[in-house]
Amino acid sequence: MSLVKWSFIGLLVLPAAELVAFVLVADQIGWLRAAVLFVGTSVLGVMLLRRSGRDNLNQLRTAFAREGLRAVHLETPGAAAMLGGILLVFPGFITDIVGAALFVPTARRWLAGGLARLASRSRATSPHDDRTIDLDPTDWHRIPDRPRRRRKSEAEPRSHTNHVK
């Protein structure tokens, strides 16, 4: 199954998993403490984004301008911190755990490696389409469209009048 399909399934399953995680945490520490923790992590995420959000965004923009889309990965300066802050803002304990892990360099490297393995496995198992040829931008150039030849039937309109003798 492709990475896009897994992402879509994950987005559908995530709210249910977050609800189950909240109930499990609330059962362990109490409903009020779970609700305070639930809201507190979102507030912490907003504070982290406000504190370093502009700096991280500027670092990400600089890397993107320098290297293009290939620069956007978890080891890009500022990318993991921004993503971690955004995940902390989202309500839920699962996204909070992943978001907090992105602030820890060892966990960030482990997550980046896992995502790289998942992406390579997804590419390896995707069906090969013989109609697609991958070229680098330097390997091709655009050919202008040629004017279409007019058919004889298009050039001369037919007359449909009946001639009476």
VOVEX-259682 format. One record per residue (C-alpha): residue number from 1; residue in three letters; x, y, z. Coordinates in steps of 0.2 Angstrom, whole numbers, always signed. Layout:
BEGIN
@seq = NUM&type = ALA&X = X&Y = Y&Z = Z
...
% end
This chain:
BEGIN
@seq = 1&type = MET&X = +0&Y = +0&Z = +0
@seq = 2&type = SER&X = +7&Y = +17&Z = -4
@seq = 3&type = LEU&X = +12&Y = +30&Z = +8
@seq = 4&type = VAL&X = -2&Y = +42&Z = +3
@seq = 5&type = LYS&X = -15&Y = +28&Z = +7
@seq = 6&type = TRP&X = -7&Y = +24&Z = +24
@seq = 7&type = SER&X = -7&Y = +43&Z = +28
@seq = 8&type = PHE&X = -25&Y = +44&Z = +24
@seq = 9&type = ILE&X = -30&Y = +29&Z = +34
@seq = 10&type = GLY&X = -19&Y = +36&Z = +48
@seq = 11&type = LEU&X = -29&Y = +52&Z = +48
@seq = 12&type = LEU&X = -45&Y = +43&Z = +49
@seq = 13&type = VAL&X = -39&Y = +32&Z = +63
@seq = 14&type = LEU&X = -30&Y = +45&Z = +73
@seq = 15&type = PRO&X = -45&Y = +53&Z = +81
@seq = 16&type = ALA&X = -52&Y = +36&Z = +88
@seq = 17&type = ALA&X = -34&Y = +32&Z = +94
@seq = 18&type = GLU&X = -33&Y = +49&Z = +103
@seq = 19&type = LEU&X = -50&Y = +46&Z = +111
@seq = 20&type = VAL&X = -44&Y = +28&Z = +117
@seq = 21&type = ALA&X = -28&Y = +36&Z = +123
@seq = 22&type = PHE&X = -37&Y = +49&Z = +133
@seq = 23&type = VAL&X = -48&Y = +37&Z = +141
@seq = 24&type = LEU&X = -34&Y = +26&Z = +146
@seq = 25&type = VAL&X = -24&Y = +40&Z = +153
@seq = 26&type = ALA&X = -39&Y = +47&Z = +162
@seq = 27&type = ASP&X = -42&Y = +30&Z = +170
@seq = 28&type = GLN&X = -24&Y = +29&Z = +177
@seq = 29&type = ILE&X = -22&Y = +47&Z = +183
@seq = 30&type = GLY&X = -40&Y = +54&Z = +184
@seq = 31&type = TRP&X = -52&Y = +63&Z = +173
@seq = 32&type = LEU&X = -47&Y = +81&Z = +179
@seq = 33&type = ARG&X = -28&Y = +78&Z = +179
@seq = 34&type = ALA&X = -30&Y = +70&Z = +161
@seq = 35&type = ALA&X = -40&Y = +86&Z = +155
@seq = 36&type = VAL&X = -27&Y = +98&Z = +163
@seq = 37&type = LEU&X = -13&Y = +88&Z = +155
@seq = 38&type = PHE&X = -23&Y = +88&Z = +138
@seq = 39&type = VAL&X = -25&Y = +107&Z = +138
@seq = 40&type = GLY&X = -8&Y = +110&Z = +146
@seq = 41&type = THR&X = +2&Y = +101&Z = +132
@seq = 42&type = SER&X = -8&Y = +112&Z = +119
@seq = 43&type = VAL&X = -3&Y = +128&Z = +128
@seq = 44&type = LEU&X = +15&Y = +122&Z = +129
@seq = 45&type = GLY&X = +15&Y = +119&Z = +110
@seq = 46&type = VAL&X = +9&Y = +137&Z = +107
@seq = 47&type = MET&X = +22&Y = +144&Z = +119
@seq = 48&type = LEU&X = +36&Y = +134&Z = +110
@seq = 49&type = LEU&X = +30&Y = +139&Z = +93
@seq = 50&type = ARG&X = +29&Y = +158&Z = +98
@seq = 51&type = ARG&X = +46&Y = +157&Z = +106
@seq = 52&type = SER&X = +55&Y = +149&Z = +91
@seq = 53&type = GLY&X = +43&Y = +148&Z = +77
@seq = 54&type = ARG&X = +50&Y = +163&Z = +67
@seq = 55&type = ASP&X = +68&Y = +157&Z = +69
@seq = 56&type = ASN&X = +63&Y = +139&Z = +64
@seq = 57&type = LEU&X = +53&Y = +145&Z = +49
@seq = 58&type = ASN&X = +67&Y = +156&Z = +43
@seq = 59&type = GLN&X = +79&Y = +142&Z = +44
@seq = 60&type = LEU&X = +67&Y = +131&Z = +35
@seq = 61&type = ARG&X = +65&Y = +144&Z = +21
@seq = 62&type = THR&X = +83&Y = +146&Z = +19
@seq = 63&type = ALA&X = +86&Y = +127&Z = +18
@seq = 64&type = PHE&X = +72&Y = +126&Z = +5
@seq = 65&type = ALA&X = +78&Y = +140&Z = -5
@seq = 66&type = ARG&X = +96&Y = +133&Z = -5
@seq = 67&type = GLU&X = +91&Y = +114&Z = -9
@seq = 68&type = GLY&X = +73&Y = +114&Z = -14
@seq = 69&type = LEU&X = +61&Y = +101&Z = -8
@seq = 70&type = ARG&X = +75&Y = +89&Z = -4
@seq = 71&type = ALA&X = +80&Y = +100&Z = +11
@seq = 72&type = VAL&X = +64&Y = +97&Z = +20
@seq = 73&type = HIS&X = +67&Y = +82&Z = +32
@seq = 74&type = LEU&X = +68&Y = +80&Z = +51
@seq = 75&type = GLU&X = +87&Y = +84&Z = +51
@seq = 76&type = THR&X = +84&Y = +101&Z = +43
@seq = 77&type = PRO&X = +87&Y = +115&Z = +56
@seq = 78&type = GLY&X = +71&Y = +120&Z = +63
@seq = 79&type = ALA&X = +60&Y = +108&Z = +54
@seq = 80&type = ALA&X = +58&Y = +95&Z = +69
@seq = 81&type = ALA&X = +55&Y = +109&Z = +82
@seq = 82&type = MET&X = +42&Y = +117&Z = +71
@seq = 83&type = LEU&X = +33&Y = +100&Z = +68
@seq = 84&type = GLY&X = +35&Y = +95&Z = +86
@seq = 85&type = GLY&X = +27&Y = +111&Z = +92
@seq = 86&type = ILE&X = +13&Y = +109&Z = +79
@seq = 87&type = LEU&X = +10&Y = +91&Z = +86
@seq = 88&type = LEU&X = +10&Y = +98&Z = +104
@seq = 89&type = VAL&X = -4&Y = +110&Z = +99
@seq = 90&type = PHE&X = -15&Y = +97&Z = +92
@seq = 91&type = PRO&X = -26&Y = +89&Z = +105
@seq = 92&type = GLY&X = -22&Y = +72&Z = +110
@seq = 93&type = PHE&X = -9&Y = +62&Z = +119
@seq = 94&type = ILE&X = -2&Y = +52&Z = +104
@seq = 95&type = THR&X = +2&Y = +68&Z = +95
@seq = 96&type = ASP&X = +9&Y = +75&Z = +111
@seq = 97&type = ILE&X = +21&Y = +60&Z = +113
@seq = 98&type = VAL&X = +27&Y = +61&Z = +95
@seq = 99&type = GLY&X = +28&Y = +80&Z = +96
@seq = 100&type = ALA&X = +39&Y = +80&Z = +112
@seq = 101&type = ALA&X = +50&Y = +66&Z = +104
@seq = 102&type = LEU&X = +54&Y = +78&Z = +90
@seq = 103&type = PHE&X = +63&Y = +89&Z = +103
@seq = 104&type = VAL&X = +75&Y = +75&Z = +108
@seq = 105&type = PRO&X = +89&Y = +72&Z = +95
@seq = 106&type = THR&X = +90&Y = +54&Z = +98
@seq = 107&type = ALA&X = +72&Y = +51&Z = +96
@seq = 108&type = ARG&X = +72&Y = +62&Z = +81
@seq = 109&type = ARG&X = +85&Y = +52&Z = +72
@seq = 110&type = TRP&X = +76&Y = +36&Z = +76
@seq = 111&type = LEU&X = +60&Y = +43&Z = +69
@seq = 112&type = ALA&X = +69&Y = +50&Z = +54
@seq = 113&type = GLY&X = +76&Y = +32&Z = +51
@seq = 114&type = GLY&X = +60&Y = +24&Z = +53
@seq = 115&type = LEU&X = +51&Y = +36&Z = +41
@seq = 116&type = ALA&X = +65&Y = +33&Z = +28
@seq = 117&type = ARG&X = +63&Y = +14&Z = +29
@seq = 118&type = LEU&X = +45&Y = +16&Z = +27
@seq = 119&type = ALA&X = +46&Y = +27&Z = +12
@seq = 120&type = SER&X = +59&Y = +15&Z = +4
@seq = 121&type = ARG&X = +48&Y = +0&Z = +7
@seq = 122&type = SER&X = +33&Y = +9&Z = +0
@seq = 123&type = ARG&X = +43&Y = +14&Z = -16
@seq = 124&type = ALA&X = +50&Y = -4&Z = -18
@seq = 125&type = THR&X = +33&Y = -12&Z = -16
@seq = 126&type = SER&X = +23&Y = +1&Z = -28
@seq = 127&type = PRO&X = +19&Y = -7&Z = -45
@seq = 128&type = HIS&X = +31&Y = -1&Z = -58
@seq = 129&type = ASP&X = +22&Y = +9&Z = -72
@seq = 130&type = ASP&X = +31&Y = +7&Z = -89
@seq = 131&type = ARG&X = +23&Y = +22&Z = -96
@seq = 132&type = THR&X = +32&Y = +33&Z = -83
@seq = 133&type = ILE&X = +50&Y = +39&Z = -87
@seq = 134&type = ASP&X = +59&Y = +48&Z = -73
@seq = 135&type = LEU&X = +71&Y = +62&Z = -79
@seq = 136&type = ASP&X = +81&Y = +75&Z = -71
@seq = 137&type = PRO&X = +77&Y = +93&Z = -76
@seq = 138&type = THR&X = +93&Y = +94&Z = -86
@seq = 139&type = ASP&X = +88&Y = +78&Z = -96
@seq = 140&type = TRP&X = +74&Y = +86&Z = -106
@seq = 141&type = HIS&X = +67&Y = +101&Z = -114
@seq = 142&type = ARG&X = +50&Y = +107&Z = -119
@seq = 143&type = ILE&X = +46&Y = +106&Z = -138
@seq = 144&type = PRO&X = +34&Y = +119&Z = -144
@seq = 145&type = ASP&X = +17&Y = +112&Z = -150
@seq = 146&type = ARG&X = +16&Y = +111&Z = -169
@seq = 147&type = PRO&X = +1&Y = +119&Z = -178
@seq = 148&type = ARG&X = -11&Y = +105&Z = -181
@seq = 149&type = ARG&X = -14&Y = +101&Z = -200
@seq = 150&type = ARG&X = -31&Y = +105&Z = -206
@seq = 151&type = ARG&X = -40&Y = +90&Z = -214
@seq = 152&type = LYS&X = -47&Y = +93&Z = -231
@seq = 153&type = SER&X = -65&Y = +91&Z = -224
@seq = 154&type = GLU&X = -61&Y = +105&Z = -212
@seq = 155&type = ALA&X = -54&Y = +117&Z = -225
@seq = 156&type = GLU&X = -68&Y = +116&Z = -237
@seq = 157&type = PRO&X = -85&Y = +117&Z = -230
@seq = 158&type = ARG&X = -98&Y = +106&Z = -239
@seq = 159&type = SER&X = -113&Y = +113&Z = -247
@seq = 160&type = HIS&X = -129&Y = +104&Z = -243
@seq = 161&type = THR&X = -140&Y = +112&Z = -255
@seq = 162&type = ASN&X = -150&Y = +103&Z = -267
@seq = 163&type = HIS&X = -149&Y = +108&Z = -285
@seq = 164&type = VAL&X = -165&Y = +108&Z = -295
@seq = 165&type = LYS&X = -165&Y = +107&Z = -314
% end
